[in-house]
Amino acid sequence: MVVVFALVALTAAVSASGIAYWLNREAVLTRTQNSALNDFRQEMQNRAASLPLRPTEEELRRTAEEMSSNGVGYGVVLLAERDAGKPIVGVSDPDRFTLEDVPQALRAAVDERHEVNDGNPYAYHLFWQRTERGQTPYLVGGTRIVGGGPTGYMFKSLDPERQDLNSLAWSLGIATLLALLGSALLAQAAATTVLKPVHRLGEAARRLGEGKLDTRLRVSGTDELAELSRTFNAAAESLQKKVADMSAREESSRRFVADMSHELRTPMTALTAVTEVLEEEQDGLDPMIAPAVALVVSETRRLNTLVENLMEVTRFDAGTARLVLDDVDVADQVTACIDTRAWLDAVELDAERGLMARLDPRRLDVILANLIGNALKHGGSPVRVAVRTEGDDLLIEVRDHGPGIPEDVLPHVFDRFYKASASRPRSEGSGLGLSIAMENALIHGGDITAANSPDGDGAVFVLRLPRDASRTPLGEDGQQKGGGHGGGHEDA
C-alpha cells in the first residue's frame, strides 16, 4: 500500500508540477517577449524613423543609446548606409551586444522584402529568436523602417526570467517531495489501520489452532473487517460448542468402557476360577460334553484378555498411563518374554548381551509379546527378532516368513479392533494388541513401523525406543514410583 500510494502521489505530483511549470514558463517568457518587442517596435517608429536617410555614425549611436535607456533593459544595434554600399553601425553598448551577435538567419529574415497586398500591408516585418550566449539565454529581435531608414536589432537578456523559473521549479520539486512524503505517511496510516485487525485475526486464528477455543475478537465498526471478526467469533463459538459436545460424548464413552471393564472383572474372576476347575476335570468328563467345556475355557480366557486390554486402553485414553522405569538388559528381557510364552523353539533371537536401556520392563514385555505373537499367528515360523542400536535409539526388529501384509491393510495394522480377516486366517484376538503395543511405544517416546520385507518374504515390524526413556516428558515428570498398572496381555 505504501509503494502504490507513493507511486500514485509521485505520478500525480510530477504531472501537476510539470504542467504548472510549462504553463508558467510560457506565460513568463511570452509576457517578457511581447513587452520587449512591442517597446522595441515603438522605439523604432518614434526614434529610428526620425533619423535622416543618410545618418552619421554618431547619430546612429546616440539614437541606439536613447532607445536602450527607456528602462526595458535591452541593447540596440542600428544599421544604416552612409553612402550606397557603405554601411555604418550604431551600438548602444558595444561591450554587451554587437552586430556579430545577431544570428545570420534572423538578419536574413529581417532584410527580406515582402510583397505588399491586401493581406500584407507592410514590406518588412518584426522577427525574433531565442538564443544563448555562454550560459545566458537572450531574446534577439529585429526589423527595419518601412520606406527607407535604418535596420534595428534588440538584444534582451532572459536571465532574470530563468532565475524566476528555476525558483518555481525548486518550489514545485519541494511540493512534489512533500506530497510524496505525505502520501507515504497516509499509506502507512491506512496500512496500519487495515493490518492491525488482520494481525489480531491471525493471532486469534493461531490461538484457536492451538486449542484455545475461547479465543474471541473485539468487534468495532461496520466495515468489512468488523464483519470478518464477527464471522470469526461465530465460527469459533460454534467450534467450541461442537468440540465441547464431542469431548463430553467421548468422555462418556471412555467412562462407560472403564466402568464396564471394572464391572466385568468380578464376574470374570469367578468365571476364570470355574474354567480352571473345568479344565482340570476335562479328562474325566463325558466325551460329548468335553468339546463344549474346552470351548467355554478358551472363550473365557479370550474374554478375560479382552477385558484386561479394554482397561489398558481406557488408561491410555484417560492419560493416566505412567512409566515405571528401570535399567534392563534388553537381550534378557526379550529372552524372558519368549521363554515365558514357550516360544523358544519358534523364535530366533539375534541380540547382544549387556545392551542396557532405561525402560519400563512391563510395557516392553507387552510390546514384544504382541509383536512376536502377531508374527507367529499370522506370519509363521521362523520368526526372527534382532536387537541393535542406532545413535541414542534402541531398535528391535521382528521379522516373520509369512505371506506379508496386503498394501491396503498396512495403513490400518495399528488401528483398534482392525482385523484383516479377509486376507489372513481367523484371529482369536480382539484386534487391540498392536494398538496397545503402539501406545506403549509412544508413551516411551518411540514408535513402531510396519512394512513388508524387501525380498517379499514376510512382514517386518520395527520397534524404535529411546535408550533412556527418562528424558521423555512422562519419564521426567510422569514416572510412577510404585508398581505399574495391571493389564496389557499380548493379543494379535
SEMARPA-735842 format. One record per residue (C-alpha): residue in three letters; x, y, z. Coordinates in steps of 0.5 Angstrom, whole numbers, plus 500, padded with zeros to 3 digits. Example, Ala and Ser with C-alpha at 12.3 -4.5 7.8 and 13.67 -1.06 7.14 Angstrom:
<pts>
ALA525491516/SER527498514/
</pts>
This chain:
<pts>
MET500500500/VAL506505502/VAL509503495/VAL503504491/PHE501511495/ALA508513494/LEU507512486/VAL501515485/ALA502521489/LEU509522485/THR506521479/ALA500526480/ALA505531483/VAL510530478/SER505531473/ALA502537476/SER508540477/GLY511539470/ILE504542467/ALA505548472/TYR512549470/TRP511549463/LEU505554463/ASN508559468/ARG515558463/GLU511560457/ALA507566461/VAL513569464/LEU517568457/THR511571453/ARG510577457/THR517579457/GLN518578450/ASN512581448/SER513587453/ALA520588450/LEU519587443/ASN513592443/ASP517597446/PHE523596441/ARG518597435/GLN515603439/GLU522606439/MET524604432/GLN518608430/ASN519614435/ARG527615435/ALA530611429/ALA525613424/SER526621425/LEU534620423/PRO536623417/LEU536618411/ARG544618411/PRO545619418/THR552619421/GLU555614426/GLU555619432/GLU547620430/LEU546612430/ARG550611436/ARG546617440/THR539614438/ALA541607440/GLU543609447/GLU537613447/MET533607445/SER536602450/SER535607456/ASN528607456/GLY528602462/VAL526596459/GLY533593459/TYR535591452/GLY541593448/VAL540596441/VAL544596434/LEU542601429/LEU545599422/ALA544604416/GLU548607410/ARG553613410/ASP553612402/ALA551607397/GLY554600399/LYS558604405/PRO554601412/ILE555604418/VAL553602425/GLY551605432/VAL551601438/SER548603445/ASP553598449/PRO559595445/ASP561591451/ARG555587451/PHE552587444/THR555588437/LEU552586430/GLU556580430/ASP552577436/VAL546577431/PRO544571428/GLN545570421/ALA538567420/LEU535573424/ARG539578419/ALA537575413/ALA529575415/VAL529582417/ASP532584411/GLU527580406/ARG523585403/HIS515582402/GLU510584397/VAL505589400/ASN498587398/ASP491587402/GLY493581407/ASN500584408/PRO501592408/TYR508592410/ALA514590406/TYR518589413/HIS516585419/LEU519584426/PHE522578427/TRP525575434/GLN529569436/ARG531566443/THR539564443/GLU544563448/ARG551567449/GLY555563454/GLN550560459/THR546566459/PRO539566455/TYR537572450/LEU532575446/VAL534578440/GLY529582435/GLY530586429/THR526590424/ARG527596419/ILE524602418/VAL519602412/GLY520607406/GLY528608408/GLY531608414/PRO536604419/THR535597421/GLY535596428/TYR536590433/MET535589440/PHE538584445/LYS535583452/SER538578457/LEU533573460/ASP537571466/PRO532574471/GLU526570468/ARG531564468/GLN532565475/ASP525566477/LEU523560473/ASN529556477/SER526558484/LEU519556481/ALA522549479/TRP525548486/SER519550489/LEU515545485/GLY520540487/ILE520541494/ALA512541494/THR513534490/LEU517531495/LEU512534501/ALA507531497/LEU511524497/LEU512524504/GLY505526506/SER502520501/ALA507515505/LEU505517512/LEU498517509/ALA499510506/GLN503508513/ALA497510517/ALA492507512/ALA496500512/THR496500520/THR489501520/VAL488495516/LEU494491518/LYS493491526/PRO486488525/VAL489483520/HIS494482525/ARG490481531/LEU486476527/GLY492472525/GLU494472532/ALA487469534/ALA487464529/ARG494462531/ARG491461539/LEU485458536/GLY489453532/GLU493451539/GLY487449542/LYS485456546/LEU477455544/ASP475461548/THR479466543/ARG475472541/LEU476478537/ARG474485540/VAL469488534/SER468495533/GLY465499527/THR461496521/ASP466495516/GLU469489512/LEU474487518/ALA469488523/GLU464483519/LEU470479518/SER471479526/ARG464477527/THR464471523/PHE471469526/ASN467470533/ALA461466531/ALA466460528/ALA470460534/GLU464460538/SER461454534/LEU467450534/GLN468451542/LYS461448543/LYS462442538/VAL469441541/ALA465441548/ASP460436546/MET465432542/SER469432549/ALA463430553/ARG461425549/GLU468422548/GLU469422556/SER462419557/SER464413552/ARG471413556/ARG468413563/PHE463407560/VAL468403558/ALA472404564/ASP466402568/MET464396564/SER471394565/HIS471394572/GLU465391573/LEU467385569/ARG473384573/THR469381578/PRO465376574/MET471375570/THR475373576/ALA469368578/LEU469365571/THR476364571/ALA476360577/VAL471356575/THR474355568/GLU480353571/VAL477347575/LEU473345569/GLU480345565/GLU483340571/GLU477336571/GLN476336563/ASP479329562/GLY474325567/LEU468329563/ASP463326558/PRO466326551/MET460329549/ILE461335554/ALA469336553/PRO469340547/ALA464345550/VAL468345556/ALA474346552/LEU470352548/VAL468355555/VAL475355557/SER478358551/GLU473364550/THR473365558/ARG481366557/ARG480371551/LEU474375554/ASN479376560/THR484378556/LEU479383552/VAL477386559/GLU484387561/ASN486390554/LEU480395555/MET482397562/GLU489399559/VAL486402553/THR482407558/ARG488408562/PHE492411555/ASP485415553/ALA485418560/GLY492420560/THR493416567/ALA498411564/ARG505412567/LEU512409566/VAL516405572/LEU523406569/ASP528401571/ASP535399568/VAL534393564/ASP539388560/VAL535388553/ALA537381551/ASP535378558/GLN528382557/VAL527379550/THR529372552/ALA525372558/CYS519375554/ILE520369549/ASP521364555/THR515366559/ARG511364553/ALA514358551/TRP516361544/LEU524359544/ASP523354539/ALA519358534/VAL524365535/GLU531366533/LEU534372537/ASP540376535/ALA541380541/GLU548382544/ARG548381552/GLY550387556/LEU546392552/MET543396557/ALA537401557/ARG533405562/LEU525403560/ASP519400563/PRO520393563/ARG513391564/ARG511395558/LEU517393554/ASP514386555/VAL507388553/ILE510391546/LEU515385545/ALA509380547/ASN504383542/LEU509384536/ILE512377537/GLY505374538/ASN503377532/ALA508375528/LEU507367530/LYS500367529/HIS500371522/GLY507370519/GLY509364521/SER516361523/PRO521362524/VAL520369527/ARG527373528/VAL528378533/ALA534383532/VAL536388537/ARG541394535/THR542401537/GLU542407532/GLY545413536/ASP541414542/ASP536410540/LEU534402541/LEU532398535/ILE528392536/GLU526388529/VAL521383529/ARG521379522/ASP517373520/HIS517369514/GLY509369512/PRO506372506/GLY507379508/ILE502385510/PRO497387504/GLU498394502/ASP491396503/VAL492393510/LEU499397512/PRO496403514/HIS491400519/VAL495395523/PHE495399529/ASP488401529/ARG484399534/PHE479393533/TYR482392526/LYS483385524/ALA485383516/SER481377517/ALA479377509/SER487376508/ARG489372514/PRO487366518/ARG481368523/SER484371529/GLU483369536/GLY485376539/SER481382540/GLY484387535/LEU487391540/GLY494388541/LEU498392536/SER494398538/ILE496397545/ALA504396543/MET504403539/GLU501406545/ASN506403550/ALA512405545/LEU509412544/ILE509413552/HIS516412552/GLY518417546/GLY518412541/ASP514409535/ILE513402531/THR513402524/ALA510396520/ALA513394513/ASN514388508/SER520385507/PRO524388501/ASP525381499/GLY518379499/ASP519374505/GLY514376511/ALA513382514/VAL518387519/PHE516391525/VAL521395528/LEU520398535/ARG524404536/LEU525407543/PRO530412547/ARG535408551/ASP534413556/ALA526414557/SER527418563/ARG529424558/THR522424555/PRO516428559/LEU513422562/GLY520420564/GLU522426567/ASP515429570/GLY510423570/GLN514417572/GLN511413577/LYS515411583/GLY511405586/GLY508399582/GLY505399575/HIS498399573/GLY495392571/GLY493389565/GLY496389558/HIS497382556/GLU499380549/ASP494380543/ALA494380536/
</pts>
